[in-house]
Amino acid sequence: QSETNVAVVLQHGRKVSIRNCEAEAGTGTFLSLDDVQEQNLFINNDLADARKPFQPERPEFKVLSGNVLSAK
């Protein structure tokens, strides 16, 4: 993991849901996942102040809904 200022790092887990979070100004990557199984919900999160929403870039959440991924 070379990115600095990662808000949430999850490794070797399962049954993950992330809701109602907000990236602080200066966040590099909001969410870093490594060997995380059963990615369930990613809903109502505001990542507008994060340079990058996810690492890897395409997580496998079953539901991605109601999120602000970019300020643009």
Backbone hydrogen bonds, N-H to C=O, Kabsch-Sander energy under -0.5 kcal/mol:
donor,donor_aa,acceptor,acceptor_aa,energy
7,A,29,T,-2.0
8,V,30,F,-2.3
10,L,32,S,-2.9
12,H,34,D,-2.5
13,G,35,D,-0.8
15,K,37,Q,-1.0
16,V,38,E,-1.7
18,I,41,L,-2.9
20,N,43,I,-1.6
23,A,46,D,-2.8
26,G,49,D,-0.6
27,T,24,E,-1.7
27,T,49,D,-0.6
28,G,5,N,-2.5
30,F,52,K,-2.2
31,L,53,P,-2.0
32,S,8,V,-2.9
33,L,31,L,-0.5
33,L,55,Q,-2.9
34,D,10,L,-1.9
37,Q,13,G,-2.8
37,Q,35,D,-0.6
40,N,16,V,-3.0
40,N,38,E,-0.9
42,F,63,V,-2.5
43,I,18,I,-1.7
44,N,65,S,-2.0
46,D,21,C,-3.0
47,L,45,N,-0.7
47,L,68,V,-3.8
50,A,47,L,-2.0
51,R,27,T,-2.1
52,K,28,G,-2.3
55,Q,31,L,-1.8
62,K,39,Q,-1.5
62,K,40,N,-1.0
63,V,40,N,-2.1
65,S,42,F,-1.4
65,S,63,V,-0.5
68,V,45,N,-2.7
69,L,67,N,-0.7
71,A,48,A,-0.6
